[in-house]
Amino acid sequence: MIMVIKFLKILSFLIFIGVSLLAEEKPLKKFSTDTIKTKEGEVKITFVGHASLFFEFNKKVIHIDPTLKEADYTKLPKGDLILITHEHWDHFDPEAIKAIRTKETVLILTERCQEKIKDGTVMKNGDIDTLNGFPIEVLPAYNIINKRENGEPFHPKGIGNGYVITFGDKKIYVAGDTENTPEMKALKDIYAAILPMNLPYTMSPQMVADAVKSFKPKVLYLYHRDDKFIPEISNLLKDEKIDLRIK
């Protein structure tokens, strides 16, 4: 009888510990997703949060600006390719990169990011290459109007990257932190654009509208955004043949 009582006490304690651990474990965050059809299969886009997202295409994964602030990257797919737009903390997180990087992962950094991760590959504005089977073009990402109190742009020209990635017959543009620059407005044949929209760091709704009316993507996603601007950008684009997808 004494042994039975001891056993029940131990069992109760183990159950208590197990329930406590489960209660403390955070549930896996649910992400917004979308798909784009290409001649070589579907591209799945997962919007992790803020500026973090990843693409899945033909069993390969491309991560953009992973940060632990937005998700537990130990539970997300490993990256075949990781693209970092610039060194700011909400875009560049070495620990998040470590969680999704393998020996085969191609890691693309800016020069400032390479100061912290030495073994990545630097790509600069204007560079074009094919990485892990994906054609990549680097565009500049910078401010023209929005500046700090000392007059310096929040994102000076020549430091940050935006990326045009080709998936089959479709080009997707991930802009990084930028305004409606001449280089962006001169883009051609972009199927989908992923543009930032928050002030004062990136674009106003008017800047976004000006940009997309110039290079005319078929699909527009907004990230790194302030949701209070969504009604305004929707109104500005109401007469345009642009599929605005809010994810």
Secondary structure, 3 states (H helix, E strand, C coil): CHHHHHHHHHHHHHHHHHHHHHHHCCCCCCCEEEEEEECCEEEEEEEEECCEEEEEECCEEEEECCCCCCCCHHHCCCCCEEECCCCCCCCCCHHHHHHHCCCCCEEEECCCHHHCCCCCEECCCCCEEEECCEEEEEEEECCCCCECCCCCECCCCCCEEEEEEEECCEEEEECCCCCCCHHHHCCCCCCEEEEEECCCCCCCHHHHHHHHHHHCCCEEEEEEECHHHHHHHHHHCCCCCCEEECC
